[in-house]
Amino acid sequence: MDKALLNRAHALAEESFLAGSGPGGQNANKVATEVQLRVNIYALRLPPPVFARLRTLAGSKLTTSGDLLITARQHRTQEANRTLARARLAEMLEAAHRAPKKRAKSRVNRVGKTQRLKAKKVRSDVKSRRGKVNGSDW
């Protein structure tokens, strides 16, 4: 991920401060230290695969209008929570840019294939013997 995208995301981000719960006692009740970061992911102009991965990573943090909501209320100060929220945004964008590794197909050798088919046949025989008992079976 390039720094230009991160700078664009920070520039597009809208911050709002809320009186949140968490550490701080009376300070938390009086001072709005919780940070809510709102970024419209459509405005980021991400490539389609990255955009799709970001949507799945965001999950319930993504609104129907395409806004990504990140809240931080872990610390007692606005500045620390602002830094934490921006770090979470950067981390999420970084994770969306990482393409998943391709799965290597496993190859079964001839012996393994015959063992698997033999086990399937045994299981098939066990299951075929189940069911209603006919008078002719006596």
FITOR-777709 format. One record per residue (C-alpha): x, y, z. Coordinates in steps of 0.2 Angstrom, whole numbers, padded with zeros to 4 digits, always signed. Last residue first. Layout:
! FITOR-777709
XYZ;...
//
This chain:
! FITOR-777709
-0171-0323+0035;-0167-0311+0021;-0183-0316+0011;-0194-0309+0025;-0186-0292+0021;-0177-0281+0034;-0179-0262+0032;-0163-0252+0031;-0145-0254+0033;-0134-0266+0023;-0131-0253+0010;-0123-0242+0023;-0110-0254+0027;-0106-0258+0009;-0104-0240+0005;-0092-0238+0019;-0082-0252+0013;-0082-0245-0005;-0077-0228+0001;-0062-0236+0011;-0057-0245-0005;-0058-0229-0015;-0047-0220-0002;-0034-0234-0001;-0033-0234-0020;-0030-0215-0021;-0017-0216-0008;-0008-0230-0017;-0008-0220-0033;-0002-0204-0026;-0013-0190-0020;-0008-0172-0026;-0013-0157-0016;-0017-0141-0025;-0008-0126-0019;-0020-0113-0012;-0016-0096-0019;-0010-0084-0005;-0023-0070-0001;-0019-0053-0008;-0013-0040+0005;-0021-0023+0000;-0036-0026+0011;-0024-0029+0026;-0015-0013+0023;-0031-0003+0022;-0037-0011+0039;-0020-0007+0047;-0021+0011+0041;-0039+0013+0048;-0034+0005+0064;-0019+0017+0065;-0030+0032+0062;-0042+0026+0076;-0027+0024+0088;-0020+0041+0084;-0037+0049+0087;-0038+0040+0103;-0022+0046+0109;-0026+0064+0104;-0043+0064+0112;-0036+0058+0129;-0041+0045+0141;-0037+0030+0130;-0047+0015+0124;-0061+0025+0116;-0058+0022+0097;-0071+0021+0085;-0070+0016+0066;-0084+0019+0055;-0082+0015+0036;-0095+0024+0026;-0102+0016+0010;-0120+0022+0011;-0125+0006+0018;-0113+0008+0033;-0097-0002+0035;-0091-0006+0053;-0102-0022+0052;-0090-0031+0041;-0075-0020+0038;-0064-0035+0032;-0077-0040+0019;-0079-0023+0012;-0060-0020+0012;-0057-0037+0002;-0070-0031-0011;-0061-0014-0013;-0044-0022-0014;-0051-0033-0028;-0060-0019-0037;-0045-0006-0036;-0048+0007-0023;-0055+0024-0027;-0054+0031-0009;-0070+0041-0012;-0080+0024-0013;-0073+0020+0004;-0081+0034+0013;-0072+0037+0029;-0079+0041+0046;-0068+0041+0062;-0077+0041+0078;-0065+0047+0093;-0070+0045+0111;-0062+0058+0122;-0077+0070+0124;-0073+0077+0141;-0085+0078+0156;-0091+0060+0159;-0074+0052+0154;-0065+0064+0166;-0077+0059+0180;-0070+0042+0179;-0056+0041+0165;-0057+0023+0158;-0071+0018+0147;-0087+0026+0141;-0088+0039+0128;-0092+0057+0127;-0090+0059+0109;-0078+0066+0097;-0081+0067+0078;-0068+0065+0065;-0071+0065+0046;-0058+0055+0036;-0056+0061+0018;-0039+0068+0022;-0034+0053+0031;-0039+0042+0017;-0030+0053+0004;-0014+0052+0015;-0016+0033+0016;-0018+0032-0002;-0003+0043-0006;+0008+0032+0007;+0007+0017-0004;+0000+0000+0000;
//
